[in-house]
Structures are given as structure tokens and as C-alpha cells.
Amino acid sequence: MGRLNINWEREGRQAAYLELPSSTNASAWQNLRIPVFYFRGGEGPRTLLIGGSHGDEYESQVALSKLAHGLDPNVVLGSIIIIPSLNLPAALARARLSPLDGGNLNREFPGDARGTVTQRLAHFVTHELVPRVDNVVDLHSGGRTLQFLPCTFIHEQSDAARTDAFLAAAQSFGAPLTVILREDHADVMLDDVVERAGKLMLASELGGSALVTPDTVQLASDGLLRLLKHLGHLSGDHSQPMVAAPSRVVSVPGPEYYLHADDTALFEPMRELGETVQEGAVIGFYHYIDRLDRAPVPLHAPHSGLLLCTNGEALVHRDDTVAVIAADYWR
């Protein structure tokens, strides 16, 4: 399964490796070691912070590394577990999926104790870490193939009070947008494990194209401190970033708000992320660079709303997501 040599009752800061045995063509008795940091300041809220579930989503990995090495344990209330790069093999391979088994970590929950490396990692998080906390924050971005206007993500809960608690946490982070949606594959994601356990779950999309920019890292770093303060983790006058502007609450109402590619072509965007578009407006063009006989073809917005996401690379293939439109959220 996995080993993590941390004393959960000890005060202060600890750092240890989550050790996960593996066996590959290149390394028969491999021992995968994933850095984990633990802060404890007595009784209080308990939170798990995760980055790098998908390896090519680097913004959160940088921000969580900064937090793990810069957070003063003397100001921490309760306990905080920080894993900057959970899917470490994928991160080091510049890949979304694990190069060890091809697994997509955030599509393998609740995991399998006797499965592949990725399935065993998901099982460890499900059974060893989630039960120890009250809140889970799983920070994502668009990776190589998507580019998002930075946002936090939550699922609408059946209990309105829980939805309000999720919304308050998301808005404390201070991203430009708070997005409410339900993915078709949610039942195999970490979100489902956490929500079924009755705990608070917050995710994000903090940019993309496998880039790390000063703006996205600053947002992630400041947002984490604001969120930890909101959850009751930071004492006294611990240095806090400025209060963020209100986060606009939007939703992606359904699959009809997605635009998928019908061909292989170069995508030329004509609108900036965050722009308001009308249904049918031209948001970009396909360029068929391998054909003499095909002129550029316009792409039209499938619905009116805000341009939340576009493809993170110029080259798109049939069935790739090219754009996602969000609408203002109303209960």
C-alpha cells in the first residue's frame, strides 16, 4: 500500500516521504517517494492541501511548495497536511498522467489497495488522509491542453447550508471566478470521496498551458493564506495578503456550454478569457494548415455568457474541448 512516517499528535512542523513501492521495466524494486509536510498547532480545524494531481498543472505545485517551506508553524492552529506534487512521476515527466502506469490519478478514486501505483496512491489518500481532516483543497489548472480564467470550483450540494459553506470557502480564496458545476466523471474523482464523507471540498483551475506565471502563482499563494485564515488555521496578526475583490459566481449549466473540435486544425482565439460573448459570436477560427483547399473557418459561441476556458495549445484535434462558456449562477 503505502507508508508515511508522521506523528500526527506531535506539535510543530514535520516533513516526510509518502513511500509507495513500485516495479517497472526500468526499476524492478522502485520505492516512489512523495514529499509531504505536516503542521500542527493543537486542536482545531484539519485541512489537506494537494497540488499536482495532474502532473502538468504546475501553478499549485509552486504555490504549495512556497507555503510548505515558508509557513511559520508557530502561527498554525489545528493541523495542515501539504502535498505539493501528489502525482510526482507525472509532474517530473511533464505529463498529465502517470508514466508508471498511464493512470489518471483524479479519475481513480477511491482507489484500489492491490491495484496499479496510481490506484494505490488514490487508495492511500482516500483511506489514510481524508479521514484525518475536515477540509480538502485540491488545486488544479488547465495543464498543457486547457487555459482557464483563474477560478475556484465547487459542486452544488443537496443541502443548501453545505453549498453556502463551500461557497464561502471558495470566495475567501479570492479567485476572479467561483464556478459551480458537476463533471460527468465526478464519481471517480477525489471530490466525490470527500463529499460523501461529509467534508468540505474545494478545487480550482488556476491558469494552464503548463505555464507558471507570476500572476497565477501570486493568486494561488495569496488565495491559500486567505483560505487558511477563513478556515481558522492562522492565529494573530499573521501577515495576510490584501482582501481580494469579490469573486463572481458562475456555473457551467450543461454539456451544451462546451465547444468541441470537429477537425484537426490550428485554433486562433479571437476573444480573451473573461470576455462576455453572445450566442453565435465568432470566438476563433480553425486554420487547416495541411490543406490547399480549405480556408479558415469561424467558430461560434454555443451560448451567451463568459468565456471561461479555451484550448491551451494552438493545435486541436477532433473531440478536444476548444472553449467553455459559463453563465451567472442563480439558485
LUMMIPA-575974 format. One record per residue (C-alpha): x, y, z; residue in one letter; residue number from 1. Coordinates in Angstrom, 2 decimals, always signed. Example, Ala and Ser with C-alpha at 12.3 -4.5 7.8 and 13.67 -1.06 7.14 Angstrom:
+---------+---------+---------+----+-----+
:       u :       v :       w : aa :   i :
+---------+---------+---------+----+-----+
:  +12.30 :   -4.50 :   +7.80 :  A :   1 :
:  +13.67 :   -1.06 :   +7.14 :  S :   2 :
+---------+---------+---------+----+-----+
END
This chain:
+---------+---------+---------+----+-----+
:       u :       v :       w : aa :   i :
+---------+---------+---------+----+-----+
:   +0.00 :   +0.00 :   +0.00 :  M :   1 :
:   +1.99 :   +3.00 :   +1.25 :  G :   2 :
:   +3.90 :   +4.34 :   +4.25 :  R :   3 :
:   +4.06 :   +7.82 :   +5.73 :  L :   4 :
:   +6.23 :   +8.26 :   +8.84 :  N :   5 :
:   +4.47 :  +11.21 :  +10.51 :  I :   6 :
:   +3.48 :  +11.53 :  +14.17 :  N :   7 :
:   +0.02 :  +13.07 :  +13.85 :  W :   8 :
:   -0.03 :  +14.18 :  +17.51 :  E :   9 :
:   +3.33 :  +15.98 :  +17.55 :  R :  10 :
:   +3.26 :  +19.78 :  +17.57 :  E :  11 :
:   +5.19 :  +21.92 :  +15.09 :  G :  12 :
:   +6.36 :  +21.10 :  +11.57 :  R :  13 :
:   +7.25 :  +17.70 :  +10.15 :  Q :  14 :
:   +8.39 :  +16.63 :   +6.69 :  A :  15 :
:   +8.38 :  +13.05 :   +5.44 :  A :  16 :
:   +8.04 :  +10.99 :   +2.29 :  Y :  17 :
:   +4.91 :   +9.09 :   +1.38 :  L :  18 :
:   +6.62 :   +5.86 :   +0.24 :  E :  19 :
:   +4.88 :   +3.74 :   -2.35 :  L :  20 :
:   +6.51 :   +0.54 :   -3.66 :  P :  21 :
:   +6.52 :   +0.17 :   -7.43 :  S :  22 :
:   +8.01 :   -2.08 :  -10.09 :  S :  23 :
:   +8.71 :   -1.00 :  -13.66 :  T :  24 :
:  +10.77 :   -2.14 :  -16.64 :  N :  25 :
:  +13.37 :   +0.46 :  -15.68 :  A :  26 :
:  +13.33 :   -0.11 :  -11.90 :  S :  27 :
:  +12.34 :   -3.52 :  -10.58 :  A :  28 :
:  +12.23 :   -2.59 :   -6.86 :  W :  29 :
:  +11.38 :   +1.08 :   -7.11 :  Q :  30 :
:  +10.28 :   +2.98 :   -3.99 :  N :  31 :
:   +8.35 :   +6.07 :   -5.05 :  L :  32 :
:   +8.86 :   +8.91 :   -2.52 :  R :  33 :
:   +6.41 :  +11.83 :   -2.49 :  I :  34 :
:   +7.17 :  +14.79 :   -0.16 :  P :  35 :
:   +4.53 :  +15.52 :   +2.49 :  V :  36 :
:   +4.58 :  +18.36 :   +5.04 :  F :  37 :
:   +2.60 :  +18.44 :   +8.27 :  Y :  38 :
:   +1.90 :  +21.39 :  +10.58 :  F :  39 :
:   +0.15 :  +21.03 :  +13.92 :  R :  40 :
:   -0.74 :  +23.69 :  +16.43 :  G :  41 :
:   -3.00 :  +21.95 :  +18.91 :  G :  42 :
:   -6.66 :  +21.12 :  +18.45 :  E :  43 :
:   -8.59 :  +22.92 :  +15.73 :  G :  44 :
:   -9.55 :  +22.64 :  +12.07 :  P :  45 :
:   -7.84 :  +19.98 :   +9.98 :  R :  46 :
:   -7.10 :  +20.58 :   +6.30 :  T :  47 :
:   -5.43 :  +18.67 :   +3.48 :  L :  48 :
:   -3.87 :  +20.77 :   +0.68 :  L :  49 :
:   -2.99 :  +18.93 :   -2.55 :  I :  50 :
:   -1.29 :  +20.04 :   -5.76 :  G :  51 :
:   -0.13 :  +18.16 :   -8.82 :  G :  52 :
:   -2.84 :  +15.51 :   -9.03 :  S :  53 :
:   -2.26 :  +16.03 :  -12.73 :  H :  54 :
:   +1.45 :  +16.40 :  -13.31 :  G :  55 :
:   +1.43 :  +19.17 :  -15.93 :  D :  56 :
:   -0.56 :  +21.55 :  -13.72 :  E :  57 :
:   +2.32 :  +23.42 :  -12.11 :  Y :  58 :
:   +0.90 :  +26.64 :  -10.63 :  E :  59 :
:   -0.39 :  +24.99 :   -7.47 :  S :  60 :
:   +2.74 :  +22.89 :   -7.07 :  Q :  61 :
:   +4.88 :  +26.02 :   -6.89 :  V :  62 :
:   +2.45 :  +27.80 :   -4.53 :  A :  63 :
:   +2.20 :  +24.80 :   -2.18 :  L :  64 :
:   +5.98 :  +24.37 :   -2.19 :  S :  65 :
:   +6.31 :  +28.01 :   -1.14 :  K :  66 :
:   +3.72 :  +27.51 :   +1.60 :  L :  67 :
:   +5.30 :  +24.28 :   +2.89 :  A :  68 :
:   +8.72 :  +25.91 :   +3.21 :  H :  69 :
:   +7.58 :  +29.36 :   +4.32 :  G :  70 :
:   +4.70 :  +28.82 :   +6.75 :  L :  71 :
:   +5.60 :  +29.61 :  +10.36 :  D :  72 :
:   +4.43 :  +26.63 :  +12.47 :  P :  73 :
:   +4.02 :  +28.96 :  +15.47 :  N :  74 :
:   +1.00 :  +30.67 :  +13.88 :  V :  75 :
:   -0.80 :  +27.47 :  +12.87 :  V :  76 :
:   -3.99 :  +26.46 :  +14.65 :  L :  77 :
:   -5.19 :  +22.91 :  +14.17 :  G :  78 :
:   -3.41 :  +20.79 :  +11.57 :  S :  79 :
:   -2.48 :  +21.22 :   +7.91 :  I :  80 :
:   -1.21 :  +18.49 :   +5.56 :  I :  81 :
:   +0.52 :  +19.83 :   +2.42 :  I :  82 :
:   +1.38 :  +17.65 :   -0.58 :  I :  83 :
:   +2.75 :  +19.95 :   -3.32 :  P :  84 :
:   +3.09 :  +17.27 :   -6.04 :  S :  85 :
:   +0.87 :  +14.28 :   -5.33 :  L :  86 :
:   +1.31 :  +12.72 :   -8.77 :  N :  87 :
:   +5.07 :  +13.24 :   -8.65 :  L :  88 :
:   +6.02 :  +10.84 :  -11.50 :  P :  89 :
:   +3.69 :  +12.73 :  -13.86 :  A :  90 :
:   +4.99 :  +16.12 :  -12.73 :  A :  91 :
:   +8.59 :  +15.11 :  -13.39 :  L :  92 :
:   +7.59 :  +13.71 :  -16.79 :  A :  93 :
:   +5.79 :  +16.93 :  -17.85 :  R :  94 :
:   +2.67 :  +14.78 :  -18.21 :  A :  95 :
:   -0.94 :  +14.80 :  -17.06 :  R :  96 :
:   -0.96 :  +11.04 :  -16.45 :  L :  97 :
:   +1.49 :   +8.87 :  -14.55 :  S :  98 :
:   +4.28 :   +7.47 :  -16.74 :  P :  99 :
:   +4.45 :   +4.45 :  -14.40 :  L : 100 :
:   +1.07 :   +3.00 :  -15.36 :  D : 101 :
:   -0.73 :   +5.54 :  -17.56 :  G : 102 :
:   -3.16 :   +6.24 :  -14.73 :  G : 103 :
:   -5.15 :   +9.46 :  -14.38 :  N : 104 :
:   -4.95 :   +9.99 :  -10.62 :  L : 105 :
:   -8.06 :  +12.15 :  -10.30 :  N : 106 :
:  -10.11 :   +9.55 :  -12.18 :  R : 107 :
:   -9.06 :   +6.63 :   -9.95 :  E : 108 :
:  -10.80 :   +7.40 :   -6.65 :  F : 109 :
:  -11.50 :   +5.80 :   -4.25 :  P : 110 :
:   -8.58 :   +3.68 :   -5.49 :  G : 111 :
:   -7.55 :   +0.06 :   -5.02 :  D : 112 :
:   -5.10 :   -1.18 :   -2.38 :  A : 113 :
:   -4.00 :   -4.01 :   -4.71 :  R : 114 :
:   -4.11 :   -2.10 :   -7.99 :  G : 115 :
:   -1.64 :   -0.11 :  -10.03 :  T : 116 :
:   +0.63 :   +2.51 :   -8.48 :  V : 117 :
:   -1.87 :   +5.25 :   -9.30 :  T : 118 :
:   -4.77 :   +3.27 :   -7.87 :  Q : 119 :
:   -2.81 :   +2.55 :   -4.68 :  R : 120 :
:   -1.93 :   +6.22 :   -4.32 :  L : 121 :
:   -5.62 :   +7.15 :   -4.64 :  A : 122 :
:   -6.48 :   +4.45 :   -2.07 :  H : 123 :
:   -3.92 :   +5.87 :   +0.38 :  F : 124 :
:   -5.35 :   +9.37 :   +0.09 :  V : 125 :
:   -8.91 :   +8.03 :   +0.47 :  T : 126 :
:   -8.29 :   +5.80 :   +3.49 :  H : 127 :
:   -5.30 :   +7.34 :   +5.28 :  E : 128 :
:   -5.51 :  +11.11 :   +4.70 :  L : 129 :
:   -9.13 :  +12.13 :   +4.05 :  V : 130 :
:  -10.35 :  +10.56 :   +7.35 :  P : 131 :
:   -7.81 :  +12.73 :   +9.25 :  R : 132 :
:   -9.17 :  +16.08 :   +8.02 :  V : 133 :
:  -12.27 :  +18.24 :   +7.88 :  D : 134 :
:  -11.43 :  +20.08 :   +4.65 :  N : 135 :
:   -9.73 :  +19.07 :   +1.40 :  V : 136 :
:   -8.35 :  +21.56 :   -1.13 :  V : 137 :
:   -7.26 :  +20.01 :   -4.44 :  D : 138 :
:   -5.68 :  +22.70 :   -6.61 :  L : 139 :
:   -5.74 :  +22.22 :  -10.39 :  H : 140 :
:   -5.12 :  +24.23 :  -13.53 :  S : 141 :
:   -5.61 :  +23.57 :  -17.23 :  G : 142 :
:   -2.34 :  +21.72 :  -17.77 :  G : 143 :
:   -0.91 :  +21.65 :  -21.30 :  R : 144 :
:   -4.21 :  +21.34 :  -23.11 :  T : 145 :
:   -6.53 :  +23.88 :  -21.45 :  L : 146 :
:   -6.33 :  +27.52 :  -20.35 :  Q : 147 :
:   -8.72 :  +28.81 :  -17.67 :  F : 148 :
:   -9.56 :  +32.18 :  -16.31 :  L : 149 :
:   -8.36 :  +31.50 :  -12.72 :  P : 150 :
:  -11.21 :  +30.20 :  -10.61 :  C : 151 :
:  -12.20 :  +28.00 :   -7.71 :  T : 152 :
:  -14.56 :  +25.06 :   -8.33 :  F : 153 :
:  -17.24 :  +23.59 :   -6.11 :  I : 154 :
:  -20.12 :  +21.18 :   -6.57 :  H : 155 :
:  -23.61 :  +22.24 :   -5.57 :  E : 156 :
:  -24.67 :  +20.22 :   -2.53 :  Q : 157 :
:  -28.10 :  +18.75 :   -1.80 :  S : 158 :
:  -28.11 :  +20.70 :   +1.48 :  D : 159 :
:  -28.24 :  +24.45 :   +0.83 :  A : 160 :
:  -26.31 :  +25.18 :   +4.04 :  A : 161 :
:  -23.44 :  +22.99 :   +2.83 :  R : 162 :
:  -23.45 :  +24.76 :   -0.53 :  T : 163 :
:  -23.21 :  +28.07 :   +1.34 :  D : 164 :
:  -20.23 :  +26.79 :   +3.37 :  A : 165 :
:  -18.49 :  +25.61 :   +0.18 :  F : 166 :
:  -19.21 :  +28.95 :   -1.49 :  L : 167 :
:  -17.86 :  +30.93 :   +1.46 :  A : 168 :
:  -14.61 :  +28.95 :   +1.42 :  A : 169 :
:  -14.27 :  +29.30 :   -2.34 :  A : 170 :
:  -14.86 :  +33.04 :   -2.25 :  Q : 171 :
:  -12.39 :  +33.53 :   +0.60 :  S : 172 :
:   -9.68 :  +32.25 :   -1.77 :  F : 173 :
:  -10.28 :  +35.31 :   -3.92 :  G : 174 :
:  -10.02 :  +34.00 :   -7.49 :  A : 175 :
:  -11.76 :  +36.13 :  -10.13 :  P : 176 :
:  -14.44 :  +33.44 :  -10.51 :  L : 177 :
:  -16.12 :  +30.82 :   -8.37 :  T : 178 :
:  -17.51 :  +28.11 :  -10.66 :  V : 179 :
:  -20.28 :  +25.68 :   -9.72 :  I : 180 :
:  -20.54 :  +22.59 :  -11.88 :  L : 181 :
:  -20.85 :  +18.81 :  -11.82 :  R : 182 :
:  -18.48 :  +16.88 :  -14.07 :  E : 183 :
:  -19.76 :  +13.72 :  -15.81 :  D : 184 :
:  -16.88 :  +11.77 :  -14.20 :  H : 185 :
:  -17.29 :  +13.22 :  -10.68 :  A : 186 :
:  -17.94 :   +9.80 :   -9.14 :  D : 187 :
:  -14.31 :   +8.72 :   -9.73 :  V : 188 :
:  -12.75 :  +11.96 :   -8.51 :  M : 189 :
:  -11.38 :  +12.93 :   -5.09 :  L : 190 :
:  -14.30 :  +15.38 :   -4.77 :  D : 191 :
:  -16.79 :  +12.54 :   -4.53 :  D : 192 :
:  -14.80 :  +10.76 :   -1.79 :  V : 193 :
:  -14.60 :  +13.93 :   +0.28 :  V : 194 :
:  -18.21 :  +14.98 :   -0.19 :  E : 195 :
:  -19.54 :  +11.50 :   +0.61 :  R : 196 :
:  -17.59 :  +11.71 :   +3.87 :  A : 197 :
:  -19.47 :  +14.92 :   +4.72 :  G : 198 :
:  -16.39 :  +17.14 :   +4.48 :  K : 199 :
:  -15.69 :  +20.43 :   +2.76 :  L : 200 :
:  -14.19 :  +20.10 :   -0.74 :  M : 201 :
:  -12.66 :  +22.90 :   -2.78 :  L : 202 :
:  -10.90 :  +22.64 :   -6.15 :  A : 203 :
:   -9.51 :  +25.17 :   -8.60 :  S : 204 :
:   -8.42 :  +25.87 :  -12.15 :  E : 205 :
:   -5.60 :  +28.42 :  -11.88 :  L : 206 :
:   -4.48 :  +29.04 :  -15.46 :  G : 207 :
:   -3.00 :  +26.42 :  -17.76 :  G : 208 :
:   -0.91 :  +25.67 :  -20.86 :  S : 209 :
:   +1.60 :  +24.04 :  -18.43 :  A : 210 :
:   +2.89 :  +27.52 :  -17.60 :  L : 211 :
:   +3.81 :  +29.14 :  -14.31 :  V : 212 :
:   +3.31 :  +32.91 :  -14.32 :  T : 213 :
:   +3.90 :  +35.50 :  -11.59 :  P : 214 :
:   +0.19 :  +36.34 :  -11.54 :  D : 215 :
:   -1.10 :  +32.78 :  -11.17 :  T : 216 :
:   +1.44 :  +31.83 :   -8.51 :  V : 217 :
:   +0.71 :  +35.04 :   -6.57 :  Q : 218 :
:   -3.01 :  +34.37 :   -6.75 :  L : 219 :
:   -2.52 :  +30.78 :   -5.58 :  A : 220 :
:   -0.17 :  +31.80 :   -2.75 :  S : 221 :
:   -2.35 :  +34.67 :   -1.52 :  D : 222 :
:   -5.51 :  +32.62 :   -2.00 :  G : 223 :
:   -4.18 :  +29.80 :   +0.15 :  L : 224 :
:   -3.39 :  +32.19 :   +3.01 :  L : 225 :
:   -6.83 :  +33.82 :   +2.74 :  R : 226 :
:   -8.46 :  +30.38 :   +2.73 :  L : 227 :
:   -6.44 :  +29.13 :   +5.71 :  L : 228 :
:   -7.43 :  +32.27 :   +7.62 :  K : 229 :
:  -11.09 :  +31.69 :   +6.70 :  H : 230 :
:  -10.90 :  +28.07 :   +7.90 :  L : 231 :
:   -9.45 :  +29.19 :  +11.25 :  G : 232 :
:   -5.88 :  +27.98 :  +10.79 :  H : 233 :
:   -3.85 :  +31.18 :  +11.27 :  L : 234 :
:   -3.52 :  +32.97 :  +14.58 :  S : 235 :
:   -2.96 :  +36.59 :  +15.50 :  G : 236 :
:   -1.75 :  +39.14 :  +13.00 :  D : 237 :
:   -0.04 :  +36.66 :  +10.73 :  H : 238 :
:   +0.93 :  +38.53 :   +7.57 :  S : 239 :
:   -2.06 :  +38.31 :   +5.28 :  Q : 240 :
:   -2.48 :  +39.34 :   +1.65 :  P : 241 :
:   -4.90 :  +42.10 :   +0.82 :  M : 242 :
:   -8.56 :  +41.19 :   +0.76 :  V : 243 :
:   -9.42 :  +40.15 :   -2.78 :  A : 244 :
:  -12.13 :  +41.68 :   -4.92 :  A : 245 :
:  -15.44 :  +39.77 :   -4.75 :  P : 246 :
:  -15.36 :  +36.56 :   -6.74 :  S : 247 :
:  -18.06 :  +36.36 :   -9.41 :  R : 248 :
:  -20.16 :  +33.20 :   -9.01 :  V : 249 :
:  -20.90 :  +31.38 :  -12.27 :  V : 250 :
:  -21.88 :  +27.91 :  -13.39 :  S : 251 :
:  -21.49 :  +25.67 :  -16.42 :  V : 252 :
:  -25.12 :  +24.56 :  -16.74 :  P : 253 :
:  -24.58 :  +21.59 :  -19.03 :  G : 254 :
:  -22.70 :  +19.97 :  -21.92 :  P : 255 :
:  -24.22 :  +22.40 :  -24.40 :  E : 256 :
:  -21.95 :  +25.11 :  -22.95 :  Y : 257 :
:  -18.87 :  +23.24 :  -24.26 :  Y : 258 :
:  -17.48 :  +23.66 :  -27.77 :  L : 259 :
:  -15.65 :  +20.59 :  -29.07 :  H : 260 :
:  -13.44 :  +20.34 :  -32.13 :  A : 261 :
:  -14.74 :  +18.56 :  -35.23 :  D : 262 :
:  -11.40 :  +18.57 :  -37.06 :  D : 263 :
:   -7.67 :  +18.72 :  -36.61 :  T : 264 :
:   -6.57 :  +22.32 :  -37.12 :  A : 265 :
:   -4.84 :  +25.28 :  -35.56 :  L : 266 :
:   -7.15 :  +27.23 :  -33.26 :  F : 267 :
:   -6.86 :  +31.02 :  -33.46 :  E : 268 :
:   -8.66 :  +32.60 :  -30.48 :  P : 269 :
:  -10.42 :  +35.90 :  -31.13 :  M : 270 :
:  -11.67 :  +36.59 :  -27.61 :  R : 271 :
:   -9.85 :  +36.92 :  -24.29 :  E : 272 :
:  -10.72 :  +34.75 :  -21.33 :  L : 273 :
:  -13.26 :  +36.52 :  -19.15 :  G : 274 :
:  -14.93 :  +38.32 :  -22.05 :  E : 275 :
:  -18.70 :  +38.24 :  -22.33 :  T : 276 :
:  -19.85 :  +36.71 :  -25.61 :  V : 277 :
:  -23.21 :  +36.33 :  -27.24 :  Q : 278 :
:  -24.54 :  +33.05 :  -28.60 :  E : 279 :
:  -23.29 :  +32.67 :  -32.17 :  G : 280 :
:  -20.49 :  +35.23 :  -31.83 :  A : 281 :
:  -17.20 :  +34.33 :  -33.50 :  V : 282 :
:  -14.74 :  +33.31 :  -30.80 :  I : 283 :
:  -11.99 :  +31.98 :  -33.05 :  G : 284 :
:  -11.01 :  +30.33 :  -36.32 :  F : 285 :
:   -9.79 :  +26.93 :  -37.46 :  Y : 286 :
:   -6.77 :  +27.04 :  -39.77 :  H : 287 :
:   -6.25 :  +23.92 :  -41.91 :  Y : 288 :
:   -2.52 :  +24.22 :  -42.44 :  I : 289 :
:   -2.28 :  +20.86 :  -44.22 :  D : 290 :
:   -4.85 :  +21.72 :  -46.93 :  R : 291 :
:   -4.71 :  +23.95 :  -50.00 :  L : 292 :
:   -8.46 :  +23.92 :  -50.47 :  D : 293 :
:   -9.76 :  +24.89 :  -47.01 :  R : 294 :
:   -9.96 :  +28.50 :  -45.94 :  A : 295 :
:  -10.10 :  +29.40 :  -42.24 :  P : 296 :
:  -13.43 :  +28.51 :  -40.63 :  V : 297 :
:  -15.04 :  +30.59 :  -37.87 :  P : 298 :
:  -16.04 :  +29.04 :  -34.55 :  L : 299 :
:  -19.17 :  +30.34 :  -32.84 :  H : 300 :
:  -20.05 :  +30.58 :  -29.16 :  A : 301 :
:  -22.52 :  +27.79 :  -28.30 :  P : 302 :
:  -24.26 :  +30.00 :  -25.70 :  H : 303 :
:  -24.19 :  +33.52 :  -24.34 :  S : 304 :
:  -22.04 :  +34.00 :  -21.28 :  G : 305 :
:  -18.50 :  +34.44 :  -20.07 :  L : 306 :
:  -15.55 :  +32.78 :  -21.82 :  L : 307 :
:  -14.22 :  +30.58 :  -19.01 :  L : 308 :
:  -11.81 :  +28.29 :  -20.82 :  C : 309 :
:  -10.13 :  +27.75 :  -24.20 :  T : 310 :
:   -7.78 :  +25.13 :  -25.54 :  N : 311 :
:   -4.32 :  +25.58 :  -24.06 :  G : 312 :
:   -2.44 :  +24.78 :  -27.25 :  E : 313 :
:   -2.80 :  +26.04 :  -30.80 :  A : 314 :
:   -3.21 :  +22.56 :  -32.33 :  L : 315 :
:   -6.56 :  +20.92 :  -31.63 :  V : 316 :
:   -7.83 :  +17.50 :  -32.65 :  H : 317 :
:  -11.34 :  +16.20 :  -33.18 :  R : 318 :
:  -13.21 :  +15.90 :  -29.85 :  D : 319 :
:  -10.83 :  +18.23 :  -27.96 :  D : 320 :
:  -12.50 :  +20.92 :  -25.87 :  T : 321 :
:  -11.94 :  +24.22 :  -27.66 :  V : 322 :
:  -13.94 :  +26.53 :  -25.38 :  A : 323 :
:  -16.24 :  +26.52 :  -22.35 :  V : 324 :
:  -18.85 :  +29.19 :  -21.64 :  I : 325 :
:  -20.06 :  +29.98 :  -18.10 :  A : 326 :
:  -23.28 :  +31.70 :  -17.06 :  A : 327 :
:  -24.09 :  +33.66 :  -13.91 :  D : 328 :
:  -25.26 :  +31.34 :  -11.16 :  Y : 329 :
:  -28.79 :  +31.55 :   -9.83 :  W : 330 :
:  -30.38 :  +29.17 :   -7.35 :  R : 331 :
+---------+---------+---------+----+-----+
END
